[in-house]
């Protein structure tokens, strides 16, 4: 099977990857938007968990990762609930890791173990110890395939960076001791700036904050009234919306209608309707400098300053005033 990706190009993939791509658990991710409610308030914000999962798998492949790590990359987000991190706001989970608690259960109830066994893989060994896969996942502020892909993919899809810059950055990546490093401080600075366009200009965009806040409150209301349960969060986005609409509950329907593409909001620290603090996300790539590896902030005042500003903005949170909805 030939798989084509906008960022990374074409790859011929193994049958095990093809079978995993076709299974219900992975196909469900086509209906789970990475930005949560963002696509409901801006139709351009429409990258899905499926797009991202394929991207992570292919980026690992491009960087020389094993077939096992590619499998782990493809499946790393398979337990994301409808509307992704909106569920964390519903359950007041500040770590934004609700999906991680569901991971084993979702895997075990799916076709995934049988598919992996068919090709001689032990799903327990392959999927439940992420420390094995150092290209796929690293704790912040390091680079990893997950963090790199969602940054590049969103910024490219939403028109902030051209493909030529994506390719220039990718060509600068090197793997040292199984981890992603960069060769150029210039491209480290470029990625840090691009990453903060994602976590500050997108995640903390007042419109995005509004959509996710309003949807989380709608879902929480529907749960409290007994219209939906925990299992409903393992549906696709549109299926969960349909279930909310089918309640015929005037209060819920009114809330849903207020999440639309004609909303007008702005940041206002003095008069605000919503206050949101997202998870703090800081990035500080490792750079190969002569004969040693160093953090970008140690050799770039620009990176150090961007990190300080991003931390301050994250700590302060976003104050959103609703002008019209």
C-alpha positions as CSV (number, residue, x, y, z in Angstrom):
1,X,0.0,0.0,0.0
2,X,1.3,3.5,-0.9
3,X,0.5,6.1,1.7
4,X,0.8,9.8,0.8
5,X,1.2,12.6,3.3
6,X,1.2,16.4,2.6
7,X,4.3,17.0,4.7
8,X,6.4,13.9,4.3
9,X,5.6,12.5,0.9
10,X,4.9,9.0,-0.3
11,X,5.8,5.8,1.4
12,X,5.1,2.1,0.7
13,X,4.0,0.6,4.0
14,X,3.9,-2.9,5.4
15,X,0.8,-5.0,5.6
16,X,0.6,-4.8,9.4
17,X,0.4,-1.0,9.1
18,X,-2.2,-1.2,6.3
19,X,-4.4,-3.5,8.4
20,X,-4.1,-1.3,11.5
21,X,-5.0,1.7,9.4
22,X,-8.2,0.0,8.3
23,X,-9.4,-1.2,11.7
24,X,-12.4,0.5,13.4
25,X,-10.4,2.0,16.3
26,X,-8.1,3.9,14.0
27,X,-10.8,4.8,11.4
28,X,-12.8,6.4,14.3
29,X,-10.0,9.1,14.5
30,X,-11.1,10.5,11.1
31,X,-14.1,11.9,13.1
32,X,-12.1,13.3,16.0
33,X,-10.8,16.8,15.5
34,X,-7.5,17.6,17.0
35,X,-8.4,21.1,18.1
36,X,-11.6,20.0,19.9
37,X,-14.4,22.4,19.2
38,X,-12.2,24.6,17.1
39,X,-13.6,23.5,13.7
40,X,-17.1,24.4,14.9
41,X,-16.1,28.1,15.3
42,X,-13.6,28.2,12.3
43,X,-14.0,25.7,9.5
44,X,-10.3,26.0,8.6
45,X,-9.3,24.5,12.0
46,X,-10.1,21.0,10.9
47,X,-7.1,18.7,11.3
48,X,-8.1,15.3,12.7
49,X,-6.5,12.8,15.0
50,X,-6.3,10.4,12.0
51,X,-4.3,12.9,10.0
52,X,-1.9,13.4,12.9
53,X,-1.6,9.7,13.7
54,X,-0.6,8.9,10.2
55,X,1.8,11.8,10.2
56,X,3.5,10.7,13.4
57,X,3.9,7.2,12.0
58,X,5.4,8.5,8.7
59,X,7.7,11.0,10.5
60,X,9.1,8.1,12.6
61,X,9.6,6.1,9.4
62,X,11.3,9.1,7.7
63,X,13.7,9.4,10.7
64,X,14.7,5.8,10.6
65,X,12.5,4.5,13.4
66,X,11.7,0.7,13.5
67,X,8.4,-0.8,12.3
68,X,7.5,-1.4,15.9
69,X,7.9,2.3,16.8
70,X,5.9,3.2,13.7
71,X,3.1,1.0,15.0
72,X,3.3,2.7,18.4
73,X,3.2,6.1,16.6
74,X,0.1,5.2,14.5
75,X,-1.7,4.0,17.6
76,X,-0.5,6.6,20.2
77,X,-3.8,8.7,20.0
78,X,-6.3,5.9,19.4
79,X,-7.9,6.5,22.8
80,X,-8.6,10.2,22.3
81,X,-12.2,10.9,23.0
82,X,-14.6,12.9,20.9
83,X,-13.4,16.5,20.6
84,X,-10.0,15.5,21.9
85,X,-8.9,17.5,25.0
86,X,-12.4,19.0,25.5
87,X,-13.0,16.0,27.7
88,X,-10.3,17.3,30.1
89,X,-12.2,20.5,30.6
90,X,-15.5,18.5,31.2
91,X,-13.8,16.5,34.0
92,X,-11.6,19.4,35.2
93,X,-8.4,17.5,34.4
94,X,-5.6,20.1,34.3
95,X,-3.0,17.6,33.1
96,X,-5.0,17.2,29.9
97,X,-4.2,13.4,29.8
98,X,-7.7,11.9,30.2
99,X,-7.2,9.8,27.0
100,X,-4.1,8.2,28.5
101,X,-6.1,6.6,31.3
102,X,-8.3,5.0,28.7
103,X,-5.5,3.7,26.4
104,X,-5.2,0.1,27.6
105,X,-9.0,-0.4,27.7
106,X,-9.5,1.0,24.2
107,X,-6.7,-1.2,22.8
108,X,-7.9,-4.3,24.5
109,X,-11.5,-3.9,23.4
110,X,-10.4,-3.3,19.7
111,X,-9.2,-5.4,16.8
112,X,-5.7,-4.2,17.4
113,X,-4.3,-7.1,19.6
114,X,-5.5,-9.7,17.0
115,X,-4.0,-7.8,14.1
116,X,-0.7,-7.4,15.9
117,X,-0.7,-11.1,16.9
118,X,-1.3,-12.1,13.3
119,X,2.0,-10.5,12.4
120,X,3.9,-11.8,15.3
121,X,3.8,-8.8,17.6
122,X,3.0,-8.8,21.4
123,X,0.6,-5.8,21.8
124,X,1.4,-5.6,25.6
125,X,5.1,-5.2,24.9
126,X,4.7,-3.0,21.9
127,X,2.1,-0.5,23.2
128,X,2.2,-0.1,26.9
129,X,5.8,1.1,27.5
130,X,6.3,4.4,25.7
131,X,9.7,4.8,27.2
132,X,10.9,2.3,24.6
133,X,10.0,4.6,21.8
134,X,12.3,7.6,22.1
135,X,11.5,9.2,18.7
136,X,7.8,9.0,19.3
137,X,7.6,10.5,22.8
138,X,9.8,12.7,25.0
139,X,8.9,14.8,28.0
140,X,8.8,18.5,27.3
141,X,10.8,20.6,26.5
142,X,12.4,18.0,24.1
143,X,11.4,17.4,20.5
144,X,9.6,14.2,19.6
145,X,7.6,13.0,16.6
146,X,4.3,13.6,18.3
147,X,5.1,17.2,19.2
148,X,6.9,18.0,15.9
149,X,4.0,16.6,13.7
150,X,1.1,18.4,15.4
151,X,3.1,21.6,15.3
152,X,4.1,21.4,11.6
153,X,0.8,19.9,10.5
154,X,-1.5,22.5,12.1
155,X,0.7,25.5,11.2
156,X,0.9,24.2,7.6
157,X,-2.8,23.4,7.2
158,X,-3.8,26.7,8.8
159,X,-1.6,28.7,6.4
160,X,1.1,29.9,8.8
161,X,4.1,28.2,7.3
162,X,4.9,27.1,3.7
163,X,5.9,23.5,2.7
164,X,9.4,24.6,1.8
165,X,10.0,25.7,5.4
166,X,8.7,22.4,6.7
167,X,11.1,20.5,4.4
168,X,14.0,22.7,5.4
169,X,13.3,22.0,9.1
170,X,12.9,18.3,8.5
171,X,16.2,18.1,6.6
172,X,18.0,19.5,9.7
173,X,16.8,16.8,12.0
174,X,19.3,14.2,13.2
175,X,18.8,11.2,15.6
176,X,21.3,11.0,18.4
177,X,20.9,8.2,20.9
178,X,17.5,7.5,19.6
179,X,16.3,11.1,20.2
180,X,15.5,14.0,17.8
181,X,18.1,16.8,17.7
182,X,18.8,19.7,15.4
183,X,21.9,20.7,13.6
184,X,21.2,24.4,13.2
185,X,20.4,27.0,15.9
186,X,18.6,29.0,13.2
187,X,16.2,26.1,12.6
188,X,15.8,25.5,16.4
189,X,14.8,29.2,16.7
190,X,12.4,28.7,13.8
191,X,10.7,25.7,15.3
192,X,10.4,27.3,18.8
193,X,8.7,30.3,17.1
194,X,6.4,28.0,15.1
195,X,5.6,25.9,18.2
196,X,4.5,29.0,20.1
197,X,2.3,30.0,17.2
198,X,0.6,26.7,17.9
199,X,0.3,26.8,21.7
200,X,-0.3,30.5,22.1
201,X,-1.7,31.8,18.9
202,X,-3.9,28.7,18.3
203,X,-4.5,26.9,21.5
204,X,-5.0,30.2,23.4
205,X,-6.8,32.0,20.6
206,X,-9.8,33.7,22.2
207,X,-12.1,32.0,19.7
208,X,-10.6,28.6,20.4
209,X,-10.9,29.2,24.1
210,X,-14.6,30.2,23.7
211,X,-15.5,27.1,21.5
212,X,-13.9,24.6,23.9
213,X,-15.2,26.3,27.0
214,X,-18.8,26.5,25.7
215,X,-18.7,22.9,24.4
216,X,-17.2,21.5,27.6
217,X,-20.0,23.2,29.6
218,X,-22.6,21.8,27.2
219,X,-21.3,18.3,27.6
220,X,-21.0,18.6,31.4
221,X,-24.7,19.8,31.5
222,X,-25.8,16.9,29.3
223,X,-24.0,14.5,31.6
224,X,-25.5,16.0,34.7
225,X,-29.0,15.7,33.2
226,X,-28.3,12.0,32.3
227,X,-28.5,12.5,28.5
228,X,-25.0,11.2,27.9
229,X,-22.5,8.9,29.7
230,X,-18.8,8.1,29.7
231,X,-19.1,5.7,26.7
232,X,-20.5,8.4,24.5
233,X,-17.1,10.1,24.6
234,X,-15.7,7.2,22.5
235,X,-17.9,8.2,19.6
236,X,-16.9,10.5,16.8
237,X,-17.4,14.3,17.1
238,X,-20.5,14.4,14.9
239,X,-22.0,11.4,16.6
240,X,-21.8,13.1,20.0
241,X,-23.3,16.3,18.6
242,X,-26.2,14.3,17.1
243,X,-26.8,12.7,20.5
244,X,-26.9,16.1,22.1
245,X,-29.3,17.4,19.4
246,X,-31.5,14.4,19.8
247,X,-32.1,15.2,23.5
248,X,-34.5,17.9,22.5
249,X,-33.4,19.6,25.7
250,X,-33.9,23.4,25.1
251,X,-31.1,24.4,27.4
252,X,-28.6,22.0,25.6
253,X,-29.8,23.0,22.1
254,X,-29.3,26.7,23.0
255,X,-25.8,26.0,24.2
256,X,-25.0,24.1,21.1
257,X,-26.3,26.8,18.8
258,X,-24.0,29.3,20.5
259,X,-21.0,27.4,19.2
260,X,-20.9,28.6,15.6
261,X,-18.7,30.4,13.0
262,X,-20.3,33.8,13.5
263,X,-19.1,34.2,17.1
264,X,-17.2,37.3,17.9
265,X,-14.9,37.4,20.9
266,X,-11.8,39.2,22.0
267,X,-9.2,39.2,24.7
268,X,-10.1,41.5,27.6
269,X,-8.4,41.3,31.0
270,X,-10.7,43.9,32.6
271,X,-14.2,42.7,31.4
272,X,-14.2,39.0,30.6
273,X,-16.7,36.2,30.4
274,X,-14.3,33.3,30.2
275,X,-10.9,32.7,31.9
276,X,-8.9,29.7,30.8
277,X,-5.4,28.4,31.8
278,X,-4.2,25.7,29.5
279,X,-1.5,23.1,30.2
280,X,1.9,24.8,30.2
281,X,3.8,23.8,27.1
282,X,7.5,24.9,26.7
283,X,9.9,23.7,24.0
284,X,13.7,23.8,24.1
285,X,15.2,21.7,21.3
286,X,18.6,20.0,21.7
287,X,21.1,21.2,19.2
288,X,24.3,19.5,18.0
289,X,26.9,22.2,18.7
290,X,30.4,21.2,17.5
291,X,31.2,18.1,19.6
292,X,28.4,18.3,22.1
293,X,24.7,18.5,22.5
294,X,23.2,21.6,24.1
295,X,19.8,23.1,24.7
296,X,18.9,25.8,22.3
297,X,18.2,28.3,25.0
298,X,21.9,28.0,26.1
299,X,23.2,29.4,22.8
300,X,20.2,31.5,21.7
301,X,18.9,34.5,23.6
302,X,16.0,34.5,21.2
303,X,14.9,31.0,22.3
304,X,15.4,31.9,26.0
305,X,13.3,35.0,25.6
306,X,10.5,33.2,23.7
307,X,10.4,30.5,26.4
308,X,10.1,33.1,29.2
309,X,7.3,35.0,27.3
310,X,5.5,31.7,26.6
311,X,5.7,30.6,30.2
312,X,4.4,34.0,31.4
313,X,1.4,33.9,29.0
314,X,0.6,30.3,30.0
315,X,0.7,31.2,33.7
316,X,-1.5,34.3,33.2
317,X,-4.0,32.4,31.1
318,X,-6.5,33.9,28.6
319,X,-9.3,36.3,29.4
320,X,-12.1,36.2,26.8
321,X,-15.0,38.6,26.4
322,X,-17.9,37.5,24.3
323,X,-19.1,40.3,22.0
324,X,-21.7,38.3,20.1
325,X,-22.6,34.6,19.6
